[in-house]
Amino acid sequence: MNAARLYSVQVGRIAPLGPQGVPSAIIKSRIDVPVAVTSLGLAGDEQADLSVHGGPEKAVYGYAAAHYPAWIADHPEHAALFVAGGVGENLTIDGWVERDLCVGDVHRIGTARLQVCQPRQPCSKFVLRFADSKLAKAMVRNGRAGWYYRVIEEGALSAGDVVELVDRPNPDFAFDRLVEIVNCRRATAHEFAALSRMEGIASDIRQWAQSR
């Protein structure tokens, strides 16, 4: 597995979004100094709707820098917004995409340790950010979802830090397959059984798998 690096770090404050002024912190600003990482996310980052973003199992949102050229190729009309932080991520990571990860991977970034626990699902704020209803379906279709981290060891990180894989409890369950399962709400009986007892996965996904 190739090394990865933290390309940039972003945080956002709650502000009106779209013509109706919906509260959202999806618009992020780049931070070029070390940022503290707590169990609920990066210092200075806010979430307007905790049912969708935030909380211990959606504390930090990571996204692959490699996805932005693909987004621009598909939707050149939004090229100005498809830059680091453009889809609302906290950490833009250079070197890895979803297929390079496994569910439950633990990454050391700076002095913090973060665990990959679930994919992002596009919400209405993503649509409002770009004023384009096609983009939510496009994210589901192309799988460029990014990943949420839970924080298992607080610390600090900054742009330029190495992103190091320090533990892989589920080497046989690729993260891009979880993205597909969550988006399509379908899996095999074997996959449901595996997800229902998987170390590191988000509790709501585990409970859903158990119910199936």
N, C-alpha and C positions, 0 to 999 in steps of 0.2 A: 504493500500500500504506500503510495507516494506521500511525502510530507505535505502538510497544509500550513497556511499562514493566515493570520487575521488581517485581512486587507483594510477594513475600516470598522469603526464603532459608531453607533448612532443611538440617540435617545430622543424622546418626543414628549411634549407637553400637550395636555388636552386643549383643543381649540375647535371652533366651529368648522365643519366640513360640508362642502356642497351647498346647493342653493337653499336648502332648508336649515343649514347651520347645525347639522347633527354633531354632537360632541364626539371627538375622536383624537387619538394621539398617533395616528398612522403616519403623519408627516414627521419625519425624524431629521435631526440635525447632527452633523458629524462632530465627534469629540476627539480631539487630538492629544489629550492628556490621559494618564491612567484613570480608570473608572472603577469604583468599588462594585463588587458583585455580592448581593445578599440573597437570601433564600427566596425573595420575591422579585429579584431582577436587578437591573443596573441602577445605580444611584442616578436620580434625575429623570428616570423614565416613568411615564404615567400610562394608565389604561383607563379608558372611559367606561367600558362594559366588561366587567370581570367574568361574565358568562361566556365570553368569546375569547378574550385575551387576558393574560395575567394569571396570578395564583402560582402555587408551588410547582405545578406540572406544566405551566406555560410561562415560566419566569423569564426566559431569554429566548429570543427568536433568531435562529441562524439561517443564513441563505447563501447559496453558491454564487460567487462572483461570475462564474462561467455562464450562468443563465441569462445575464443581461444582453449579451450580443444576440442570443437566440430570440429573446423577446423583441428586440429592435428589428431583427430580420422579419419576424412575423407581423409586427405592428409598428412600422416606422413612423406612423403619425404620433406615437407617444415616446419617441426617442429621447426627448429632453427630460422625461421623468424616469426612464429606465436607466438609472444610475445607482450606485451603491446607496442603500437605504430606501430605494424607490418603492419597494413593495411593503415597507414598514418594518424591515428586519433591524434587529439590534447589532448583529454581528454579520458582516459580509466576509465570507471565507473563501480564500483562493486555494484551489488544489483538489477539493473534493466536491462531488455532487451526491445526490441521494443513493445512487447505486454503489457508491464507495463505502457506505455506512451499513451497520447492522443495528437492529433494535436493541437499545440498552447500552450502546457504546458509551464509554466514559472518556471524555477529552480533558486534558489539562491545558488551560489557556492562561498564561501568566501564573498567578498563584491560586487561581480558582480551578475547581474540578466540576465539570458539567456532564450531565447524562442525557443522551438522546432518547426521548420518551414518546414522542408522537409527532405526526405531521401537522402542518398548518392546513386548515380548510379555508378557502376564500369566502369572505363575508361581504356584506353590503358596503362596508367602509372601503374595501378594495375597489369595488365598482365606482363609488363616489370619488375616490382619489384620482381616478383616471377619467371620470365621466364617460364610462364605456361599459355597457352591460355585457359585452362579449367576453370580457377578460376573465370573469369568474369561471365560466365554462371552459375557457381556454386553459386555465391553470389546472382544472380537473383533468382535461384531456391530455395535456402534455406532461403532467406529473412534476412540474417545476414548483413544488410546494414549499420546500424548505422544511426545517425541523425545529421543534420546540425542545429546549433543554430544561431539566430540573437542576437545581444547584445542590450538589452533594458536599461541596466544601467551599465556603465563602472565601473571597480573596479580592484580587484586583487584576485587571487586564488592560491592554492598550493595543492600538493598531501596530502591526508589525510583529506581534507575538507569534511564536510557533504554536500551532494547534496539534497537540500530541495525543495519539490514541494510547491510553494507559490500561484499558480493560475492555474486553469484548465477551460478555457473558452469553451472547446468542449468535455465534458465528454462522449458524445455518439459516438465519432469518434476515434476509436483506431488507434494508429500510425502504427501498423503492417498492418492494412487494407490499409492505404495510401501507404505503401511500395509496397504492391501487386498491387494496382492501377497504380502507377507510372511505375513499372516494366512491367506490362502487357498492359498498355495503354487502359484499359477497366474498366468501372464502370457502375452502374445502373443510370437511369435518376435521381433518388432520390439522389444518391451520387454526381453526377455532380452538381446538384442544391445546395447541401449542401457545396461542395467545393468552388463553385463560390462566396459564400458570407461568407466563414469561417474566423473567427477572428484568426489572427496569422499565417495563412498559407503563404507560399512563393508566391510572386506576379505572378511568371510565371506559377505556378500550378493553381492559381485562374483564370488567363487569359485563360489557356488551358481549364479548366472546363467550363468557360463562353462560349467559342467557340463551345463546344460540346452541 
